[in-house]
Amino acid sequence: MAKGDKFYYENFGNCAELAKKAASYLLACLKNYDPEKMETMLKEMHEIETAADMLKHEMSSALAKAFVTPVDREDLDMLSHVIDDLVDMIEEILQKFYIYDIKEIKASAIEFAEKIVKSCDLLCKIMGEFENFKKSKKIHALIIEINDVEEDCDKIYLSSMREVTVNSDDVMQTLSWQKIFESLESCADTCEHVSDCIASVIMKNT
């Protein structure tokens, strides 16, 4: 591997680590939920999102100057954007708890967040293998595992949406939680989308 190529793989690895950090922070916020501390939580989450944006800009700058890249520059740019989108979506989930003035956390939301942390952890492992994708014997199994986690999330989404629809007499609370669970589901889908994009790049380059 060319010396300059390492930058791209390290950048992706750092981006994935920030997605995991954001997901872990979201989970910690929900497990120790205190609406009075929401401004602090939003500030700390935004710092993670800003760090992810910086990595995306570094990638864009490197690609603009590069003469040769380890895979198509369009694929590298695409991966950089989809991982950054994931961090943005995790931040948006926390923002919704603030927007809808949520006072208490449902257990299913914590369960959902745990699954997103697991997916992000798997993405970190995939990125750890990515620079050796032509030889790696682990990436395919990790991608399948993310797909399995997303299926688990589909089940949590279905049961959670039914629970908030059937068991609540407060229309605004029902609508608020529906929006939150939709965001959690979209985030789980995005984790799977990132892994699918990685699989597509690998298939294209082997």
C-alpha positions in Angstrom: 0.0 0.0 0.0 1.3 3.4 -1.0 2.3 5.7 2.0 -0.3 8.3 1.0 -3.1 5.8 0.8 -3.0 5.2 4.6 -4.5 8.7 5.1 -7.8 7.6 3.5 -8.2 4.4 5.6 -7.2 6.2 8.8 -9.7 9.0 8.1 -12.5 6.4 7.6 -11.5 4.7 10.8 -11.6 7.9 12.7 -15.0 8.8 11.3 -16.4 5.4 12.3 -14.9 5.9 15.8 -16.7 9.3 16.0 -20.0 7.7 15.0 -19.5 5.1 17.7 -18.7 7.9 20.2 -21.8 9.8 19.2 -24.0 6.7 19.5 -22.4 5.8 22.9 -23.0 9.3 24.1 -26.6 9.2 23.0 -27.1 5.9 24.9 -25.5 7.4 28.0 -27.8 10.5 27.8 -30.9 8.3 27.6 -29.8 5.9 30.4 -29.1 8.9 32.7 -31.8 11.2 31.3 -32.1 14.6 32.9 -34.1 17.1 30.8 -32.5 19.9 32.9 -29.1 19.0 31.4 -30.3 18.9 27.8 -28.3 22.1 26.8 -25.1 20.5 28.0 -25.9 17.2 26.3 -26.7 19.0 23.0 -23.4 21.0 23.2 -21.3 17.9 23.8 -23.0 15.9 21.0 -22.5 18.9 18.6 -18.7 18.8 19.4 -18.6 15.2 18.2 -20.6 16.1 15.1 -18.2 19.1 14.4 -15.2 16.8 14.7 -16.8 14.4 12.1 -17.4 17.4 9.8 -13.7 18.3 10.0 -12.7 14.8 9.0 -15.1 15.0 6.0 -13.5 18.3 5.0 -10.0 16.8 5.3 -11.1 13.9 3.1 -12.6 16.3 0.5 -9.4 18.4 0.5 -7.1 15.4 0.1 -9.2 14.0 -2.8 -9.2 17.4 -4.6 -5.4 17.4 -4.5 -4.7 13.6 -5.1 -3.3 12.4 -8.4 -3.8 8.7 -7.6 -6.2 7.2 -4.9 -6.4 3.6 -3.7 -9.9 3.2 -5.1 -12.0 5.6 -7.2 -12.1 9.0 -5.6 -15.9 9.1 -6.2 -16.2 6.0 -3.9 -14.0 7.5 -1.3 -16.0 10.7 -1.3 -19.2 8.8 -1.1 -18.1 6.8 1.9 -16.9 9.9 3.6 -20.3 11.5 3.2 -22.4 8.5 4.3 -20.4 8.1 7.5 -20.7 11.8 8.2 -24.5 11.5 7.6 -24.6 8.8 10.2 -23.1 11.1 12.9 -25.5 13.9 11.8 -28.5 11.5 12.3 -27.4 10.5 15.8 -27.2 14.2 16.7 -30.6 14.8 15.3 -32.1 12.0 17.5 -30.9 13.8 20.7 -32.2 17.1 19.3 -35.7 15.6 19.0 -35.8 14.8 22.7 -35.2 18.5 23.2 -37.6 19.7 20.5 -40.5 17.6 21.8 -39.7 18.4 25.5 -39.5 14.7 26.5 -39.5 14.3 30.3 -39.1 10.5 30.6 -37.4 7.9 28.5 -39.0 4.7 27.3 -37.1 1.5 27.8 -37.5 0.7 24.1 -35.6 3.9 23.1 -32.7 2.8 25.3 -32.8 -0.7 23.6 -32.9 1.0 20.2 -29.9 3.1 21.1 -28.0 0.1 22.3 -28.5 -1.5 18.9 -27.2 1.6 17.1 -24.1 1.5 19.4 -23.6 -2.1 18.3 -23.9 -1.3 14.6 -21.4 1.6 15.0 -19.0 -0.8 16.8 -19.3 -3.2 13.9 -18.6 -0.3 11.4 -15.4 0.4 13.4 -14.3 -3.2 13.0 -15.1 -3.1 9.3 -13.0 0.1 8.9 -10.2 -1.6 10.8 -10.2 -4.2 8.0 -10.9 -1.9 5.1 -7.3 -1.2 4.0 -6.8 -4.9 3.5 -10.2 -5.5 2.0 -8.8 -7.7 -0.8 -7.4 -10.2 1.7 -9.7 -9.7 4.7 -11.7 -12.8 5.8 -13.7 -10.8 8.4 -15.4 -7.9 6.5 -18.2 -10.0 4.9 -19.2 -11.5 8.2 -19.3 -8.1 9.9 -21.5 -6.7 7.1 -23.9 -9.6 7.6 -23.9 -8.9 11.3 -24.9 -5.3 10.8 -27.8 -6.5 8.6 -28.9 -8.7 11.4 -28.8 -5.8 13.9 -30.9 -3.7 11.5 -33.5 -6.5 11.4 -33.6 -6.4 15.2 -34.1 -2.7 15.0 -37.1 -3.2 12.6 -38.7 -5.4 15.3 -38.1 -2.8 18.0 -39.5 -0.1 15.8 -42.7 -2.1 15.0 -43.4 -2.9 18.6 -42.5 0.6 19.9 -44.7 2.4 17.4 -47.6 0.2 18.3 -47.0 0.7 22.0 -47.0 4.5 21.7 -50.0 4.5 19.5 -52.2 2.1 21.5 -51.2 2.9 25.1 -51.1 6.7 25.1 -54.0 9.1 25.7 -51.8 12.1 25.0 -51.8 12.9 21.3 -48.8 15.2 21.4 -46.8 12.6 23.3 -47.8 9.9 20.8 -46.7 12.0 17.8 -43.5 13.1 19.5 -42.5 9.5 20.3 -43.4 8.4 16.8 -41.1 11.0 15.4 -38.3 9.8 17.7 -38.7 6.2 16.8 -38.8 7.1 13.1 -35.4 8.9 13.6 -34.0 5.9 15.5 -35.1 3.6 12.7 -33.6 5.9 10.0 -30.4 5.9 11.9 -30.3 2.1 12.1 -31.0 2.0 8.3 -28.1 4.4 7.8 -25.7 2.1 9.6 -26.8 -0.7 7.3 -26.5 1.7 4.3 -22.9 2.5 5.2 -22.0 -1.2 5.4 -23.7 -1.8 2.1 -21.7 1.1 0.5 -18.5 -0.5 1.8 -19.6 -3.8 0.4 -20.3 -2.2 -3.0 -16.8 -0.5 -3.1 -15.1 -3.8 -2.2 -17.0 -5.7 -4.9 -16.1 -3.0 -7.4 -12.4 -3.1 -6.6 -11.8 -6.9 -6.3 
